[in-house]
Amino acid sequence: MTPATVEPGRFAFVLHPLVIEDFARKFGFLRHAPPRALEWLARFVPPVTASHITGIRSVAGAEAEGWFIGLPLTTRVLLASDASFVTHRLVQCGRLAERLGAKILGLGAFTKVVGDAGVTAAARLDIAVTTGNSYTAASAIEGALLAAERMEITLGRAHAAVIGATGAIGAVCSQMLAARVPTLTLVARNAARLEQLAERIHADAARRGDRARPEVRVTTNVRQAVAEAHLVITVSSATDVLIEPEDLRPGAVVCDVARPRNVSRMVYERRGDVLVIDGGVIEVPGAVDFGLDFGFPPKTCEACMAETMILALERRYEDFTLGRDLTLAQVEEIATLARKHGFRVAGFRRFERAISGEEIERIKEASRAKGIVPASRA
């Protein structure tokens, strides 16, 4: 008898243009339309099937296929719109995903930031929903710690900072880093929420019985926070650049998870003594074909996309990461599942370009030339 064929896991993932120029590039005939007029018009365009994703094969033998669902709303429109309007459009995306055969829907970029981070949309759909934030947090910490190791930063002597600390990803990244560094600075716009997070981190340390509890500082001043930090993770939902070339100390590592980026491109162009890496870039197992160029190298994607794929491979068709609160248990579970299926951080990249070992050595030498002693030797 021929063994039964196991049906592949099926998922869909929502993409949207960060700026209206992204939408115009997809549809060339719109290139010369006034941007604001085009944004207004796009509000009435229904979601579309952007591509069919094939070739995902886990090292454990499971397979998955999926679809990119295109939602033609820019970041500006999403942030300026009423939450009920955005939820309605996400439900439309979910209905399309259901018709395609998907069993779980992932929310990309700012579709998971606005409103209640997918909670209401999930309640109205018959398929599962996830924001992907759990694996984004897990991979951000993994990548940042690997980069710190390459830069010879000893975490036990390092000062770390999290920009956007009170957000869903930022809060859990802060909790994870607090167990690894002696000094942690939390940065966000709301001082009261920062104090609450600091208290939670201290309570967690007490609960674990840590002898050496971290010094947790809070500030709303980004420049002040990063000036002394050896390791910086940026996960702010701000649409403007927050970190400029003059803000960072030589030898620093910055893991930029935010989209749009929180770190100015000029840091890369002018600061040859700091290592800036893109956070959440994941290598997907198998001969994956995304059917769409979304700005990443072949076989790689954002961690939030990867979380949706992982859950499909597991046939975990349940709401996994929703709302504003992440738990360490969620983050640890998805990281374990990622390893099981062969997903991994795709090396170090910066502004869509791979960073070689030779370049990292040059960055270290440049920081030493400025008289900066790595945290490992301080």
N, C-alpha and C positions, 0 to 999 in steps of 0.2 A: 504494500500500500504506500502511496505517496504521502509523506507527512503534510499535515495541514499548514497552510501558509499563514503566518501571523500578520495580521493587518498592521500597517505602519501607524504610529501615533500621528495625530493630525492637529495642527495648530494654525492660528492666524496671528498676525502682528500688525498693529496700527502705526503707520508712518505719517508724518506731516511735514511740510516745508518749514524750515526755521525762519526763512525770510522769503518774500514774494519772488525774488530772483530765482530761487530753487524751483518754484512752480513754473515760472516762465521758461526755464531751461528745458523742462520736460515737454512743454508745449511751445515749440519755437515760434509759432505764429503769434503768440501773445507777448513776445519779447519787447515790443515797443509800446505796449499798453501802459497808461499811467499806473504806477504801483498801487496807490490807494484805491483807485477804481477797480483794479484787478482783485485786490483783497476783498473789497465789498462784494464783487461778483462771485468770488469763490465761496462765500458764505452760503450760496444757494446751490452749489454743485454737490451732488450726493457722493458718498464714498465709492471708490472704484477698486477693482482687483488690479493691483499694480504688477504682481508677478506670482508665479508658482515656484515654490522652493522645493528642490529635490536633492537626493543624494546624501542626506544626513544618516550616518550609520555609526552607532555607538560601538566602542571597543568591547562592550558586553553582548553585541549582536543585535540589539534592537535597532529599528529604523523609524524615521519620521519624515513627514512631508508637511509643507505648510504654504501659506499665502501671505504676501504683503498686501495689506489693505491701505489704500491711499486716502487720507483725509485732507482736502485742500484748504486747511486753515493754518495761517502762519502763527508763529509764537505770539506776535503782537495781538492778533485777533483772539487767540485763545485766552490770553491774560486779560483782555479787555471785555470779554463776553460774559454774560450772565451764566452762572453755573448750570442752570436748567437747560440752556441752549447747548452747551458743550456736552452735557449728559445725553441729551437727545441725539446729538450727532454720534456719540460713542455707541449708543444703542443701535443706531443705523449700521455702524461698522460691525457690531456683534451679530446683527441679523444677517448681513452679507456673509460673514464668516460661517454662520450656521448653515446657510444654503450651500456653501462650498464644501461642507463636511467637517469643518474644524470642530474640535471638542474643547479647546481652550483658547482664549484671546489674550494677547499681551499688549499692554499699552506703552507706546513709545514716546520719548521726549516730553513735551509739555502736556500731553494728554493725561499723564499721570500726576501732574502738578496741580492743575486747576480743579476747582470743586472739592469733592471729598475723596479724591485719589481713587476713583473707580468703584467705591462702595455702592452708590446708587445705581450705576450702570450694571454692575454685577447682579444686583437684586432683580433687575428687569430682564435679564437674559437667561436663556436655558443652557448656555455653555459657561464654563468656568472662566474667571478673569484673574490676571495677575499683572502687577506693575513691573515686576522684574527687579524691584529694589533690593531684595535680599541678596541676590547674586551680585548685583552691582556693588553693594557694600563689601561682600566677601572678597571679590576680585580686586577692589580698590585697595583694601588693606594688604592683600597678598602682594600686589604689584608694588605698593609703596615700601613694604618691608624688604622685598627683593632688591629694589633700587637703593635703599639705605645700606644694605649689606655691600652692594657693589661700590658704593661711595665710602665705605669703611666708617660708617656711622654706627657706633655702638648704642643700641637703644637704651641700655641701662644708664647712659649718661646724656641722653638726648632730650632736647626740648621740641615738642611737636605742637602743631596748631591745626585746627579744623575750621575751615571757613564755610559757613552755612551749617553750623553745628546743631541747630535746633530743628532742622528738617528731618525727614524720615531716615534718609541715608546718613546724614551728618551725625545724628544722635547715636546711632548704633556704631558708627565708625569711631566716635569719641569714646564710647564705652570700651570698645576693643583696644584702642590705643592706650587708654588709661591703665590697662593692666601691663603695658610694656614699657612705658617711659616714666621718668620721675617728674617731669613737668609738662603740663598740657594746657594750652590756651584755647578757649572756646570763643568763636566769633560768630555773631549774628546781629540782626537789627534790633531784636527785642531783648532788652537787658533782663527783664523779669524771667523770661523763659530760659535764658542762659543760666541764671542763678538756680532755677529748678533743676536743670540738667546737671549742674555741678553738684548739687545736693544728692541727686540720684547716683552719680558716679562715686561719691564718697560713701554712700550707703551700701553700694555694691561691694566696694573694697572692704568695708567693715564686715559685711555678710560672708565674704570669702575668707576673712581672717588674715588679710594681707598685713604683714608687719610694716612694710614701707608703703604708705599710701601716697599716691601722686599729689603733687601740688597742682591744683586746678585753678587757673585764672580765667576770668571772663572779661570780654571787651567788645565794643561795637566798632572799634577802630581796626580795620584790616591791616593797614600799614604798620601800626604799632605791634600787632600780633606777629606778623611774619618777619619783622626785622631781626628777631633773635632766634627764630625757629630753625632747627636743623632739618626738620621734616614737616611738610605742609600738605594737607589734603584739602582740596577745594571742591565743594559739592553744593554751592549756593545756586539758587534758581534765578539769581540776578541776570538780567539780559545785557548788562554792561560789563566791561573788563574791570576787574578788581585789583589785579596785581600787575604793577609796572616794573620795568628793569631796575629802577633804583630802590625798590622796596626790599629786595632779598639779600641775605648775607651770602658771601662766597661759600661754596661747598654745599649749599642747601639742595635738598631733593623736594620737588613739588609734583604731586600726583593730581592732575586736573581731571576730575570726573565730570564736571559740569558741561552741559551743552545748552546754549552757546558757552564757549570756554570762559573761565574766569581769569585766565592768565593771558596777558597780551603777547601777541606774536613777537613783539619787539624784545621780549625777554630772551627768546631764542636767538634773535639776530644780534643782540648787544651784549648778552651775558654768557660768555663762554666758560664761566666758572660755576654755573649752577646746572643741575640736571632736572629738566622738566619732562615729565612723561604723561601721556594720555592714559587716563584710568579706564578700566572696564573694557579693554579690547581683548576679545576671546577667540581662540582658535577652535573651530568646530570640527568634530571628527567626521571622517568619510569624505566622499568626493562631492561636497555640497556645491550646488548651483543655485544662487539666489535669484537668478533671472532678472536682476536689476542692479545697476551700479549705484550704490548709496554712499560712496566715498570711502569704503574700507578695502583693504587688500583682499585678494581671493581667500576664501575659506575662513575669514574672520568676521566678527560682528560685535556689537555692543553686548555687554553682560545682560542687560534687560531682555534682549532678544534671546540670548542663550538660555536664560532661565525658563522662558516659554518652551523652548525646544527640549530642555531637560525634562520638564514636567510631562511633555507629550511622549518622550521616550519611556518614561516611567508609567505611562497611562494614569498619571495623577491628575485626573480631570476634576479639580476642585479649586476653589478660590484660595490662592496661596499667599500672595503678598498684596494686601489692600489697605487703604487708609493711611494714616499718618504715623502709626507706631509699628516699628519692627522689633522683633525679639532676637536676642542672641541665638536662641534655639533654632529659629527659622534660618538665620544666616548660616549657622553651622550645618544644618540639615542639607540645604541646597549646595553648600560647598562639598559635602560628602557625596551627594548625588552627581555633581559635576565630575569629580574624580572617578567615580564608578563608570561613567559613560565616556570619559576621555576628553572632556573639555578642559582647557587650561589657558592661563594668561599668555597672550601671544607675544612674548618678548617685550622689549621696550620700544615704544613709538612716540613720536612727537610731531604734531601737525601733519599727520598722515605719512610720516616717514620713519623708517626703522632707525634705531640708534645702535650703532655698533659698539663692540667692546673697546675698540680703539678710541672712539669718540668719548666714551666714559673715562678712559685713562687721561685723555687730554683735559677733560673738565676737572678731574682731580688735580692734575698738575697746575692748571690755571689757578685753582683756589689756593694751593700751597704757595704759589708764587706771590700771592697777596698776603702771605704770612698767617693764613688761617690754619689752625691745627684741627684736624678732624675730631669729632666727638670721641672717637675710639682712643685718641691719644691725649685728650684734655686732662 
